[in-house]
Amino acid sequence: MGGRTHGERMTGLKPRPTPRTIDETLDLLTGADYVADRSLATVLFLSLRMKRPLFLEGEAGVGKTEIAKVLAQALGRRLIRLQCYEGLDVSSAVYEWNYAAQMIEIRMEEAAGKVDRSDMERNVFSEKYLIRRPVLDALTGKAGAAPVFLIDELDRTDEAFEAFLLEILSDFQVTVPELGTIKAQEPPIVIITTNRTREIHDALKRRCLYHWVDYPNAERELEIVRRKVPQANSRLSAEVVSFIQKLRQIELFKVPGVAETIDWAGALTELDKVALDPETVSDTIGVLLKYQDDIARIEQGEGRRILNEVKAELSAAE
């Protein structure tokens, strides 16, 4: 995870204008198979219109990161992703100099008899030797084609890096001491995600529009499964969603997110299952739950109880 800080480029896509209404925003997400509610579409529309970063908070696996990916695809923009981690610094996130190439240039100029120190310094500290990391790369978008800049899991970094981001999010510019200030021609579309493992400072939040991304209700989650795993049996999809909705109501160390719902439906389909049964739940529970204490609780009877409730409720609804 720590090394994923380079830009992810979308090639072969023609940039498209941002939506003009909330309904268009909702259609844009739906057209890319992202099932969103109107409140999310509204804050996303406002973020695009006001050119303000969108701060998305919520549990892991509810689809926060996917919003940035869908937006980049739907708008035909580059996706530049900064995957945050503890210890992230300027050289990994913003820029660094290609010191090896600079040293070679210096040796070549010395060998050629060039001794003017100021000229040599201007040459080696030029953009030719500047390595652009995600933050600086995100500021290079042209008018009408600004990239989508995803700052993923910001809560994994420390407060010092948060403070550094304030200039970026306020003025969309970076100061490189040897070159000066580099400012975006057009601000990138910024999506910030956090899993709320710690609180983010108010100064950063004030620069953003905010939205809490919650677990979807059963109807919306079923629609997500139908779109993401279209080959799944309809009865199986309904049972999977109902089972997971009930699973989220009990006390677990880590409840499954939407990503796990999709994975489980896909795994069961690969096994040619058309409905849930106790043995199948037990055999595949590792797709849903990642902690042994949670798995043990389900296998000790909680899973069978939930499954019986699911079967009874779906039969009554038919």
Phi, psi and omega per residue, in radians:
M1 nan -0.660 -3.022
G2 -1.075 -0.508 -3.047
G3 -1.576 -0.028 -3.046
R4 -1.534 1.370 -3.135
T5 -2.130 -0.022 -3.092
H6 -1.503 2.737 -3.114
G7 -1.147 2.457 3.024
E8 -1.782 2.007 -2.989
R9 -1.697 2.387 3.033
M10 -1.665 2.040 -3.100
T11 -1.898 2.674 3.082
G12 1.315 0.240 -3.129
L13 -1.947 2.431 3.114
K14 -1.641 2.151 -3.133
P15 -1.006 2.397 3.121
R16 -2.053 2.675 3.138
P17 -1.171 2.738 3.134
T18 -1.287 2.751 -3.119
P19 -1.044 2.603 -3.126
R20 -1.692 -0.239 -3.124
T21 -2.480 2.940 3.073
I22 -1.126 -0.712 -3.141
D23 -1.084 -0.695 3.094
E24 -1.132 -0.639 3.095
T25 -1.125 -0.754 3.121
L26 -1.112 -0.719 3.110
D27 -1.147 -0.650 3.128
L28 -1.084 -0.768 3.118
L29 -1.175 -0.783 -3.128
T30 -1.106 -0.676 3.133
G31 -1.123 -0.393 3.093
A32 -1.748 0.307 3.098
D33 1.121 0.520 2.992
Y34 -1.849 1.979 -3.072
V35 -1.536 1.800 -3.070
A36 -2.002 2.704 3.015
D37 -1.549 2.976 -3.031
R38 -1.180 -0.536 -3.122
S39 -1.136 -0.682 3.085
L40 -1.182 -0.760 3.120
A41 -1.056 -0.641 -3.127
T42 -1.148 -0.857 -3.098
V43 -1.225 -0.532 3.074
L44 -1.202 -0.734 3.088
F45 -1.041 -0.800 -3.133
L46 -1.135 -0.674 3.109
S47 -1.067 -0.736 3.137
L48 -1.207 -0.732 -3.104
R49 -1.222 -0.698 -3.071
M50 -1.556 -0.089 -3.108
K51 0.963 0.810 3.106
R52 -1.984 2.511 3.074
P53 -1.058 2.592 3.098
L54 -1.902 2.114 -3.106
F55 -1.745 1.965 -3.096
L56 -1.890 2.140 -3.127
E57 -2.111 2.558 3.130
G58 2.867 3.036 3.139
E59 -1.157 2.755 3.090
A60 -1.113 2.416 3.045
G61 1.543 0.235 3.141
V62 -1.701 -0.024 3.043
G63 1.821 0.355 -3.117
K64 -1.187 -0.880 -3.140
T65 -1.087 -0.637 -3.102
E66 -1.069 -0.530 3.137
I67 -1.032 -0.772 3.129
A68 -1.139 -0.731 -3.140
K69 -1.113 -0.765 3.139
V70 -1.133 -0.718 -3.131
L71 -1.098 -0.767 3.123
A72 -1.097 -0.751 -3.138
Q73 -1.154 -0.797 -3.066
A74 -1.202 -0.566 -3.125
L75 -1.651 -0.030 3.138
G76 1.136 0.665 -3.117
R77 -1.940 2.767 2.997
R78 -1.145 2.492 2.977
L79 -1.826 2.079 3.091
I80 -1.977 2.084 -3.019
R81 -1.987 2.218 3.006
L82 -1.883 1.811 3.110
Q83 -1.465 1.992 -3.036
C84 -1.423 2.666 3.101
Y85 -2.793 2.860 -3.131
E86 -1.130 2.250 -3.136
G87 1.627 0.042 3.108
L88 -1.025 2.275 -3.100
D89 -2.240 -3.120 -3.054
V90 -1.079 -0.705 -3.084
S91 -1.147 -0.500 3.113
S92 -1.541 -0.519 -3.023
A93 -1.757 -0.538 -2.962
V94 -2.000 -1.129 -3.131
Y95 -2.889 2.850 2.918
E96 -2.692 2.860 3.131
W97 -1.625 2.541 3.082
N98 -1.414 1.481 -3.003
Y99 -1.106 -0.645 -3.132
A100 -1.092 -0.790 3.133
A101 -1.176 -0.623 3.110
Q102 -1.110 -0.757 -3.133
M103 -1.116 -0.694 3.097
I104 -1.078 -0.745 3.127
E105 -1.092 -0.740 3.137
I106 -1.091 -0.767 -3.137
R107 -1.125 -0.670 -3.140
M108 -1.175 -0.700 3.134
E109 -1.201 -0.668 3.092
E110 -1.127 -0.713 3.131
A111 -1.139 -0.512 -3.140
A112 -1.473 -0.020 3.088
G113 1.529 0.208 3.108
K114 -1.459 2.081 -3.050
V115 -2.119 0.015 3.123
D116 -1.225 1.889 -3.027
R117 -1.109 -0.720 -3.093
S118 -1.169 -0.711 3.099
D119 -1.127 -0.736 3.139
M120 -1.092 -0.714 -3.133
E121 -1.149 -0.735 3.107
R122 -1.086 -0.634 -3.096
N123 -1.237 -0.835 -3.057
V124 -1.316 -0.431 3.079
F125 -1.783 0.879 3.062
S126 -1.890 2.979 -3.078
E127 -1.097 -0.364 3.128
K128 -1.018 -0.525 -3.076
Y129 -1.861 0.145 -3.129
L130 -1.563 2.169 3.087
I131 -1.681 1.996 -3.087
R132 -1.487 2.101 3.036
R133 -1.609 3.080 -2.988
P134 -0.874 -0.764 -3.085
V135 -1.087 -0.870 -3.136
L136 -1.171 -0.668 3.122
D137 -1.071 -0.621 -3.112
A138 -1.194 -0.313 -3.107
L139 -1.612 0.158 -3.059
T140 -1.816 0.186 -3.127
G141 -1.213 2.554 3.091
K142 -1.572 2.905 3.131
A143 -1.033 2.246 3.140
G144 1.440 -0.026 -3.107
A145 -2.453 0.537 3.131
A146 -1.081 2.424 -3.123
P147 -1.281 2.887 2.961
V148 -1.585 2.110 -3.101
F149 -1.873 1.905 -3.131
L150 -1.695 2.039 3.007
I151 -1.781 1.715 -2.915
D152 -1.671 2.271 3.092
E153 1.023 0.973 -3.117
L154 -1.031 -0.497 -3.111
D155 -1.144 -0.191 3.099
R156 -1.401 -0.285 3.136
T157 -1.517 -3.107 3.105
D158 -1.826 3.046 -3.063
E159 -1.153 -0.495 3.137
A160 -1.110 -0.698 3.119
F161 -1.239 -0.645 3.041
E162 -0.954 -0.820 -3.120
A163 -1.063 -0.671 3.124
F164 -1.109 -0.599 -3.107
L165 -1.212 -0.292 -3.073
L166 -1.035 -0.746 3.116
E167 -1.123 -0.685 -3.125
I168 -1.087 -0.846 -3.032
L169 -1.354 -0.364 3.117
S170 -1.488 -0.857 -2.994
D171 -2.046 -0.070 -3.107
F172 0.874 0.961 3.119
Q173 -2.599 2.744 3.116
V174 -2.304 2.418 3.093
T175 -1.767 2.064 3.038
V176 -1.830 1.926 -3.005
P177 -0.859 -0.704 -3.072
E178 -1.349 -0.329 -3.080
L179 -2.015 -0.480 -3.059
G180 1.924 -2.766 -3.083
T181 -1.625 2.256 3.090
I182 -1.883 2.044 -3.060
K183 -2.022 2.477 -3.128
A184 -1.210 2.364 3.005
Q185 -1.112 -0.703 3.051
E186 -2.391 2.270 -3.098
P187 -1.025 2.445 3.057
P188 -1.191 2.818 3.029
I189 -1.467 1.869 -2.987
V190 -1.719 2.198 3.029
I191 -2.090 2.123 3.115
I192 -1.961 2.294 3.105
T193 -2.077 2.633 3.043
T194 -2.609 2.485 3.096
N195 -1.641 0.121 3.063
R196 1.101 0.648 3.019
T197 -1.302 -0.324 2.971
R198 -2.662 2.855 -3.134
E199 -1.376 2.433 3.051
I200 -1.596 2.484 -3.046
H201 -1.085 2.513 -3.118
D202 -1.042 -0.578 -3.109
A203 -1.055 -0.623 3.118
L204 -1.346 -0.736 -3.128
K205 -1.079 -0.594 -3.123
R206 -1.100 -0.417 3.138
R207 -1.470 0.000 -3.033
C208 -2.184 2.829 2.836
L209 -1.576 2.585 -2.967
Y210 -2.069 2.501 3.017
H211 -2.622 2.327 3.055
W212 -1.595 2.109 3.121
V213 -1.660 1.916 -3.059
D214 -1.717 2.981 3.000
Y215 -1.113 2.475 -3.127
P216 -1.288 2.738 3.008
N217 -1.271 3.037 -3.032
A218 -1.070 -0.721 -3.103
E219 -1.102 -0.786 -3.115
R220 -1.236 -0.647 3.137
E221 -1.176 -0.635 3.098
L222 -1.130 -0.672 3.095
E223 -1.142 -0.646 3.090
I224 -1.084 -0.796 3.139
V225 -1.096 -0.730 -3.139
R226 -1.087 -0.605 -3.137
R227 -1.399 -0.695 -3.063
K228 -1.474 -0.510 3.122
V229 -2.249 1.170 -3.026
P230 -1.119 -0.374 -3.117
Q231 -1.424 -0.112 -3.117
A232 -1.233 2.491 3.069
N233 -1.059 2.409 -3.061
S234 -1.082 -0.691 3.112
R235 -1.144 -0.754 3.115
L236 -1.063 -0.784 3.141
S237 -1.030 -0.756 -3.139
A238 -1.121 -0.718 -3.139
E239 -1.197 -0.714 3.124
V240 -1.043 -0.860 -3.111
V241 -1.120 -0.782 3.142
S242 -1.100 -0.711 3.128
F243 -1.088 -0.805 -3.090
I244 -1.232 -0.636 3.073
Q245 -1.021 -0.724 3.116
K246 -1.273 -0.596 3.122
L247 -1.076 -0.603 -3.133
R248 -1.252 -0.215 -3.115
Q249 -1.544 -0.207 3.130
I250 -1.746 2.844 -3.054
E251 -1.419 1.924 3.100
L252 -2.203 2.747 3.086
F253 -1.124 -0.727 3.081
K254 -2.534 1.918 3.129
V255 -1.327 2.629 -3.110
P256 -1.227 2.482 3.079
G257 -1.641 -3.028 3.135
V258 -1.126 -0.607 3.121
A259 -1.030 -0.700 3.113
E260 -1.219 -0.602 3.076
T261 -1.043 -0.821 3.137
I262 -1.105 -0.765 -3.141
D263 -1.082 -0.739 -3.098
W264 -1.172 -0.777 3.097
A265 -1.046 -0.717 3.111
G266 -1.150 -0.730 -3.139
A267 -1.131 -0.762 3.139
L268 -1.138 -0.616 3.093
T269 -1.167 -0.684 3.083
E270 -1.080 -0.504 3.122
L271 -1.531 0.116 3.125
D272 1.071 0.569 3.099
K273 -1.468 2.493 3.089
V274 -2.021 -0.091 3.105
A275 -2.836 2.822 3.123
L276 -1.497 2.588 2.982
D277 -2.506 2.822 -3.059
P278 -0.960 -0.722 -3.116
E279 -1.143 -0.734 3.132
T280 -1.131 -0.739 3.101
V281 -1.029 -0.808 -3.118
S282 -1.123 -0.725 -3.084
D283 -1.214 -0.507 -3.033
T284 -1.960 0.160 -3.041
I285 -1.098 -0.393 3.105
G286 -1.182 -0.258 3.032
V287 -1.279 -0.555 -3.072
L288 -1.577 -0.821 -2.986
L289 -1.981 2.466 -3.031
K290 -2.043 0.112 3.121
Y291 -2.168 2.340 -3.026
Q292 -1.071 -0.645 3.132
D293 -1.086 -0.689 3.104
D294 -1.163 -0.753 -3.141
I295 -1.103 -0.742 -3.140
A296 -1.077 -0.676 -3.139
R297 -1.124 -0.726 3.140
I298 -1.173 -0.699 -3.090
E299 -1.318 -0.296 -3.132
Q300 -1.534 0.248 3.046
G301 2.232 -0.421 -3.115
E302 -1.128 -0.669 3.136
G303 -1.124 -0.750 3.130
R304 -1.131 -0.681 3.119
R305 -1.097 -0.792 3.140
I306 -1.097 -0.750 -3.118
L307 -1.093 -0.710 3.104
N308 -1.085 -0.710 3.108
E309 -1.123 -0.735 -3.141
V310 -1.077 -0.841 -3.128
K311 -1.054 -0.782 -3.097
A312 -1.138 -0.764 -3.104
E313 -1.175 -0.732 -3.140
L314 -1.208 -0.622 3.096
S315 -1.166 -0.678 3.126
A316 -1.181 -0.521 -3.105
A317 -1.406 -0.233 -3.081
E318 -1.371 nan nan
